[in-house]
C-alpha cells in the first residue's frame, strides 16, 4: 500500500461515525444514549447545543429532530438522523449487534421493558421534576401523585428482577434505558431503594460498569 493509501485508511478509520447531539447538562434521557454509545464502542463525536434566549434550541436543529429535544444522533455512515432516546438505543443496538438478542422471544421481552420505560417511568419522572422544580407555587399538591406512580413502578421492577441479574436475563437496552432514572429516584421521588433490594442490587451492578460512568 502506498503512503497515500495508508493515510487514507487512517483517516477512514478515525472518522467519528456518530454525531451525538446534546446539551451541557446530563439528563437521564441524554445519559441513556451516552451509556449506550460507550457500551457499543461505536466512534462518536459530541455536538453540544446551547439554548437561546427564549430557552429553545437552535432552529436548525429541527432538521434533525422536529421536536427540538435532545438527545439525537446522526449516523454519518448511513445518513440517518435518529431522535427519542429509546429509538436511539434500538438503532445503536442494531448497528453494533450489542445488547439486543437476535432471538425474537428474548427481543420481545427486552422491547416491552424498553416501552415500559418510555411510556411510564420516563414520563412520570419528567412530570415529577417539573412540579418539584419548575411549576408555579401551589403546584406541589400534585407531587404525591407522581411520587406514588414512581414507587409503583419501582415495585414492578423489583418483582421483575427477582432471581434475575438484569431485567431480561442478559444485560440489554432495557437496562440501559431504566438505569439513569433509578440512579436519581431516591433524591427526586423520595423512594428508599432499601425497600427494593433487587432494584438496588441491579442499579449498583450497572453503576459499576465503566459505560455507566461515561461523561463528556
GIHUBEL-V826601 format. One record per residue. N is the residue number from 1. RES is the residue in three letters. OMEGA is omega as a letter, one per 40 degrees, with the letter a starting at -180 (NA if undefined). D_LAST is the distance of its C-alpha to the last C-alpha in Angstrom with 2 decimals. Layout:
n-><N,N>
res-><RES,RES>
omega-><OMEGA,OMEGA>
d_last-><D_LAST,D_LAST>
This chain:
n-><1,2,3,4,5,6,7,8,9,10,11,12,13,14,15,16,17,18,19,20,21,22,23,24,25,26,27,28,29,30,31,32,33,34,35,36,37,38,39,40,41,42,43,44,45,46,47,48,49,50,51,52,53,54,55,56,57,58,59,60,61,62,63,64,65,66,67,68,69,70,71,72,73,74,75,76,77,78,79,80,81,82,83,84,85,86,87,88,89,90,91,92,93,94,95,96,97,98,99,100,101,102,103,104,105,106,107,108,109,110,111,112,113,114,115,116,117,118,119,120,121,122,123,124,125,126,127,128,129,130,131,132,133,134,135,136,137,138,139,140,141,142,143,144,145,146,147,148,149,150,151,152,153,154,155,156,157,158,159,160,161,162,163,164,165,166,167,168,169,170,171,172,173,174,175,176,177,178,179,180,181,182,183,184,185,186,187,188,189,190,191,192,193,194,195,196,197,198,199,200,201,202,203,204,205,206,207,208,209,210,211,212,213,214,215,216>
res-><UNK,UNK,UNK,UNK,UNK,UNK,UNK,UNK,UNK,UNK,UNK,UNK,UNK,UNK,UNK,UNK,UNK,UNK,UNK,UNK,UNK,UNK,UNK,UNK,UNK,UNK,UNK,UNK,UNK,UNK,UNK,UNK,UNK,UNK,UNK,UNK,UNK,UNK,UNK,UNK,UNK,UNK,UNK,UNK,UNK,UNK,UNK,UNK,UNK,UNK,UNK,UNK,UNK,UNK,UNK,UNK,UNK,UNK,UNK,UNK,UNK,UNK,UNK,UNK,UNK,UNK,UNK,UNK,UNK,UNK,UNK,UNK,UNK,UNK,UNK,UNK,UNK,UNK,UNK,UNK,UNK,UNK,UNK,UNK,UNK,UNK,UNK,UNK,UNK,UNK,UNK,UNK,UNK,UNK,UNK,UNK,UNK,UNK,UNK,UNK,UNK,UNK,UNK,UNK,UNK,UNK,UNK,UNK,UNK,UNK,UNK,UNK,UNK,UNK,UNK,UNK,UNK,UNK,UNK,UNK,UNK,UNK,UNK,UNK,UNK,UNK,UNK,UNK,UNK,UNK,UNK,UNK,UNK,UNK,UNK,UNK,UNK,UNK,UNK,UNK,UNK,UNK,UNK,UNK,UNK,UNK,UNK,UNK,UNK,UNK,UNK,UNK,UNK,UNK,UNK,UNK,UNK,UNK,UNK,UNK,UNK,UNK,UNK,UNK,UNK,UNK,UNK,UNK,UNK,UNK,UNK,UNK,UNK,UNK,UNK,UNK,UNK,UNK,UNK,UNK,UNK,UNK,UNK,UNK,UNK,UNK,UNK,UNK,UNK,UNK,UNK,UNK,UNK,UNK,UNK,UNK,UNK,UNK,UNK,UNK,UNK,UNK,UNK,UNK,UNK,UNK,UNK,UNK,UNK,UNK,UNK,UNK,UNK,UNK,UNK,UNK>
omega-><i,i,i,i,i,a,i,i,i,i,a,a,a,i,i,a,a,i,a,a,a,i,a,a,a,i,i,i,i,a,i,a,i,i,a,i,i,a,a,a,i,i,a,i,a,i,a,i,i,i,i,a,i,i,a,i,a,a,a,a,a,i,i,i,a,i,i,i,i,e,i,i,i,i,a,a,a,a,a,i,a,i,a,a,i,i,i,i,a,a,a,i,i,a,a,a,a,i,i,a,i,i,a,a,i,i,i,i,i,a,a,i,i,i,i,i,a,a,a,a,a,i,a,i,i,i,i,i,a,a,i,a,a,a,i,i,a,a,a,i,a,a,a,i,a,i,i,i,a,i,i,i,i,i,i,i,i,i,a,a,i,i,i,i,i,a,a,a,i,i,a,i,i,i,i,a,a,a,a,i,a,a,a,a,a,a,a,a,a,i,i,a,i,i,a,a,i,i,i,i,i,a,i,i,i,a,i,i,i,a,a,i,a,i,i,NA>
d_last-><36.63,36.81,34.32,33.40,32.87,30.70,28.52,28.30,27.32,24.58,23.19,23.51,21.72,18.72,18.35,15.08,16.82,14.58,13.23,10.78,11.68,10.03,10.38,8.62,9.86,8.89,12.41,14.04,14.56,11.02,10.20,13.16,12.05,8.67,10.98,13.54,11.75,11.06,14.67,16.24,14.86,15.18,13.69,11.38,9.87,7.68,10.34,9.76,13.14,14.99,17.86,21.26,24.07,25.27,21.98,21.68,19.19,20.65,23.75,22.83,20.06,23.00,23.94,20.96,21.25,24.61,23.56,20.82,18.24,14.72,13.41,15.23,15.16,17.51,18.80,20.07,22.49,24.28,23.56,22.85,20.83,19.95,19.17,19.57,17.25,20.24,21.24,17.84,18.11,21.69,21.13,18.55,20.96,23.83,22.18,21.11,24.07,22.06,22.19,25.07,28.63,31.06,33.81,34.67,35.53,32.39,30.28,32.21,31.44,27.68,27.86,29.90,27.37,24.59,26.96,27.73,24.15,24.11,27.61,27.81,25.03,22.38,24.99,26.61,23.48,22.63,26.19,26.15,23.14,25.06,28.30,26.94,24.92,25.95,29.47,32.56,34.69,36.76,34.28,33.55,36.61,34.65,31.91,34.02,34.33,30.64,30.40,33.32,31.69,28.56,30.87,32.84,29.85,28.98,32.59,32.35,29.33,31.14,34.13,32.22,30.61,34.02,34.69,31.45,28.36,26.30,27.36,29.14,29.83,27.16,23.42,22.59,20.63,22.66,21.11,17.54,18.60,20.34,18.29,15.74,18.90,20.70,18.10,18.97,22.55,24.33,22.97,23.28,26.31,28.11,28.43,29.31,27.90,30.74,32.91,30.97,30.92,30.02,27.04,25.89,26.42,24.49,21.47,21.63,21.96,18.86,16.88,17.87,16.45,13.60,11.90,12.27,10.23,7.09,3.80,0.00>
